[in-house]
Amino acid sequence: MRPAPSTLDRLLKPLHRWIWADGRRRARKLLRFAETEADGGRDLARAAELTRDPLLRRLYLRHAEDEQRHAGLFAQRGRELLLSQGNSRGFEANFIAPGERGLDDLRVEDEPDEALLAFLHLSENAAAGRFAAYAEVLEADRTTRALFARILEDEAFHMAYTRKQLARLAPRKQGLHLWKARAGRVWSAYLRLAAALAGVLGHVLLLAQYFLLLPPFALLTRRAARRETEGFAASRTPTPLRSQY
């Protein structure tokens, strides 16, 4: 299998070029990719411990080693870019130009090998397409472009072995497992979008409260302050101690 950008990524190519044109944003995204790859490697090592299939155990371990190596490569290149560009926060567009999702959407302990292979195949396929799209827009950064090309060789193997092993374990139900995994990815993408939208709406509501509700209270406080007399207030007449009233 040869990784290629999806139709959507090809349509978004000008946007990807703008996102990756900034060196500082490029460095931060590579460091984020490194974290995701490292997390995926740990999950795959856990999957290798749980599976009872000796062939899958070897393949999972090799996949985990690849993910850890990718994490090191991404982190090294990200640090190099930070040293040359500086580290300042900014818009990263992670939802528009994500990296590899890893296994954050799946609990390895609760899934059989067939479901895990289907999820891995779709995840690796999507990640490989994105990496291929990113490589195409990095004409000005040949080092990072070569890094993506190197990682894409491993992604092609991951796509191929997960599809082949899924066909071996579930020859008649591989389509069903892929459909379920695809539906799960769509649901997870919806949840991520809903969470991002909720964050934006919450920020807008807080700003509206700050600029629309607080000014009237501030005006009322100023009016009340003008009615107050300056200096010390006279003490009250002491009440007799023979009664609580």
C-alpha positions as CSV (number, residue, x, y, z in Angstrom):
1,M,0.0,0.0,0.0
2,R,1.3,3.4,-1.0
3,P,0.1,6.2,1.3
4,A,-1.5,9.1,-0.5
5,P,-3.4,12.2,0.7
6,S,-7.2,11.9,0.9
7,T,-9.5,13.9,-1.3
8,L,-10.2,16.3,1.6
9,D,-6.6,16.8,2.3
10,R,-5.9,17.6,-1.3
11,L,-8.7,20.2,-1.2
12,L,-7.2,21.6,2.0
13,K,-3.7,21.8,0.5
14,P,-3.5,25.6,0.5
15,L,-4.6,25.6,4.2
16,H,-2.1,23.0,5.0
17,R,0.6,25.0,3.3
18,W,-0.3,28.1,5.4
19,I,-0.3,26.1,8.6
20,W,3.1,24.5,8.0
21,A,4.7,27.6,6.6
22,D,5.3,29.1,10.1
23,G,8.4,27.6,11.7
24,R,7.3,27.9,15.3
25,R,4.0,26.3,14.6
26,R,5.7,23.6,12.7
27,A,7.9,22.8,15.7
28,R,5.0,22.7,18.1
29,K,3.1,20.4,15.9
30,L,6.0,18.0,15.5
31,L,6.4,17.9,19.3
32,R,2.7,17.1,19.6
33,F,3.1,14.3,17.0
34,A,6.0,12.9,19.1
35,E,3.7,12.7,22.2
36,T,1.0,10.9,20.2
37,E,3.4,8.5,18.7
38,A,4.9,7.7,22.1
39,D,1.5,7.1,23.6
40,G,0.6,4.8,20.7
41,G,3.8,2.8,21.1
42,R,3.0,2.2,24.8
43,D,-0.5,1.0,23.9
44,L,0.8,-1.3,21.3
45,A,3.3,-2.8,23.7
46,R,0.4,-3.4,26.0
47,A,-1.6,-5.1,23.2
48,A,1.4,-7.4,22.6
49,E,1.3,-8.5,26.2
50,L,-2.4,-9.2,26.0
51,T,-2.7,-11.1,22.7
52,R,-2.5,-14.9,22.5
53,D,-1.5,-14.9,18.9
54,P,2.3,-15.3,18.6
55,L,2.5,-13.7,15.1
56,L,0.4,-10.7,16.2
57,R,2.6,-10.3,19.3
58,R,5.7,-10.0,17.1
59,L,4.0,-7.5,14.8
60,Y,2.6,-5.4,17.6
61,L,6.1,-5.2,19.2
62,R,7.6,-4.2,15.9
63,H,4.8,-1.6,15.5
64,A,5.5,-0.3,19.0
65,E,9.2,0.0,18.2
66,D,8.4,2.0,15.1
67,E,6.1,4.3,17.0
68,Q,8.8,5.0,19.6
69,R,11.3,5.7,16.9
70,H,8.9,8.1,15.2
71,A,8.4,9.8,18.5
72,G,12.2,10.3,18.8
73,L,12.5,11.6,15.2
74,F,9.6,14.1,15.6
75,A,10.9,15.3,19.0
76,Q,14.4,15.8,17.7
77,R,13.2,17.8,14.6
78,G,10.8,19.8,16.7
79,R,13.5,20.8,19.2
80,E,15.8,21.8,16.3
81,L,13.1,24.1,14.9
82,L,12.4,25.6,18.3
83,L,16.1,26.4,18.7
84,S,16.2,28.1,15.3
85,Q,12.8,29.8,15.5
86,G,12.1,30.4,19.2
87,N,9.1,29.2,21.2
88,S,6.1,31.4,21.2
89,R,2.5,30.3,21.6
90,G,0.1,30.7,18.7
91,F,-2.6,29.1,16.7
92,E,-1.7,25.5,15.9
93,A,-4.9,24.4,14.0
94,N,-4.6,20.9,15.5
95,F,-8.2,20.0,14.4
96,I,-7.6,21.0,10.8
97,A,-4.1,19.5,10.5
98,P,-3.9,16.6,13.1
99,G,-1.3,14.0,13.2
100,E,-1.8,10.4,14.1
101,R,-4.6,9.9,16.6
102,G,-2.9,6.8,18.1
103,L,-5.0,4.5,20.3
104,D,-6.6,7.3,22.5
105,D,-10.0,6.4,21.2
106,L,-9.8,2.7,22.0
107,R,-9.2,0.7,25.2
108,V,-6.7,-2.0,24.3
109,E,-7.7,-4.2,27.3
110,D,-11.4,-4.3,26.3
111,E,-11.1,-5.1,22.6
112,P,-10.4,-8.3,20.7
113,D,-7.6,-8.5,18.2
114,E,-10.0,-8.2,15.3
115,A,-11.4,-4.9,16.5
116,L,-7.9,-3.6,17.4
117,L,-6.6,-4.5,13.9
118,A,-9.5,-2.8,12.2
119,F,-9.0,0.4,14.3
120,L,-5.3,0.3,13.7
121,H,-5.7,-0.1,9.9
122,L,-8.0,2.9,9.6
123,S,-5.9,5.0,12.0
124,E,-2.7,4.2,10.1
125,N,-4.4,4.8,6.8
126,A,-5.6,8.2,7.9
127,A,-2.3,9.2,9.4
128,A,-0.3,8.1,6.4
129,G,-2.6,10.2,4.1
130,R,-2.1,13.3,6.4
131,F,1.7,12.8,6.5
132,A,1.8,12.5,2.7
133,A,-0.2,15.7,2.4
134,Y,2.1,17.5,4.9
135,A,5.2,16.3,3.0
136,E,3.8,17.8,-0.2
137,V,3.5,21.3,1.2
138,L,6.9,21.4,2.9
139,E,8.9,22.4,-0.2
140,A,10.8,25.1,1.9
141,D,11.8,22.6,4.7
142,R,13.4,19.7,3.0
143,T,14.6,18.2,6.3
144,T,11.1,17.9,7.7
145,R,9.8,16.7,4.4
146,A,12.4,13.9,4.3
147,L,11.4,13.0,7.9
148,F,7.8,12.5,6.8
149,A,8.9,10.5,3.8
150,R,11.0,8.2,6.0
151,I,8.1,7.7,8.4
152,L,5.7,7.0,5.6
153,E,7.7,3.9,4.7
154,D,6.8,2.4,8.1
155,E,3.2,3.6,7.8
156,A,2.8,1.7,4.6
157,F,3.9,-1.5,6.4
158,H,1.5,-0.8,9.3
159,M,-1.4,-0.4,6.9
160,A,-0.5,-3.6,5.1
161,Y,0.1,-5.9,8.1
162,T,-3.1,-4.8,9.9
163,R,-5.2,-5.4,6.8
164,K,-3.6,-8.8,6.2
165,Q,-3.9,-10.0,9.8
166,L,-7.5,-8.8,10.0
167,A,-8.3,-10.9,6.9
168,R,-6.5,-13.9,8.5
169,L,-8.4,-13.7,11.8
170,A,-11.8,-12.7,10.5
171,P,-12.0,-13.6,6.8
172,R,-15.8,-13.3,6.7
173,K,-16.4,-10.4,9.1
174,Q,-13.5,-8.1,8.2
175,G,-15.8,-5.7,6.5
176,L,-18.0,-5.6,9.6
177,H,-15.1,-4.9,11.9
178,L,-13.9,-2.1,9.6
179,W,-17.4,-0.6,9.5
180,K,-17.6,-0.6,13.3
181,A,-14.1,0.9,13.6
182,R,-15.0,3.6,11.1
183,A,-18.3,4.4,12.9
184,G,-16.3,4.6,16.2
185,R,-13.8,7.0,14.6
186,V,-16.7,9.2,13.3
187,W,-18.3,9.3,16.7
188,S,-14.9,10.2,18.3
189,A,-14.4,13.0,15.8
190,Y,-17.9,14.3,16.6
191,L,-17.1,14.3,20.3
192,R,-13.8,16.2,19.6
193,L,-15.7,18.7,17.5
194,A,-18.4,19.1,20.1
195,A,-15.9,19.6,22.9
196,A,-14.0,22.2,20.8
197,L,-17.3,24.0,20.0
198,A,-18.3,24.0,23.6
199,G,-15.0,25.5,24.6
200,V,-15.5,28.3,22.0
201,L,-19.1,29.0,23.1
202,G,-18.0,29.0,26.8
203,H,-15.3,31.6,26.0
204,V,-17.8,33.7,24.1
205,L,-20.4,33.6,26.9
206,L,-17.8,34.5,29.5
207,L,-16.7,37.5,27.4
208,A,-20.4,38.5,27.0
209,Q,-20.9,38.3,30.7
210,Y,-17.8,40.4,31.4
211,F,-18.7,43.2,28.9
212,L,-22.5,43.2,29.3
213,L,-23.3,42.3,32.9
214,L,-20.4,43.7,34.9
215,P,-20.6,47.4,33.6
216,P,-24.1,47.9,35.1
217,F,-23.0,46.5,38.5
218,A,-19.9,48.8,38.3
219,L,-22.1,51.8,37.7
220,L,-24.4,51.0,40.6
221,T,-21.4,50.6,42.8
222,R,-20.1,54.0,41.9
223,R,-23.5,55.6,42.5
224,A,-23.7,54.0,45.9
225,A,-20.2,55.1,46.7
226,R,-21.1,58.7,45.9
227,R,-23.9,58.6,48.5
228,E,-21.6,57.5,51.2
229,T,-20.2,60.2,53.5
230,E,-16.5,60.6,53.7
231,G,-14.5,60.0,56.8
232,F,-15.5,58.0,59.9
233,A,-19.2,57.3,60.5
234,A,-20.7,58.2,63.9
235,S,-21.0,55.3,66.3
236,R,-24.5,53.9,67.2
237,T,-26.1,54.6,70.5
238,P,-25.3,51.7,72.8
239,T,-28.2,49.4,73.6
240,P,-29.0,48.3,77.2
241,L,-27.7,44.9,78.2
242,R,-30.9,43.9,80.0
243,S,-32.5,42.7,76.8
244,Q,-31.5,41.2,73.5
245,Y,-33.5,43.8,71.7
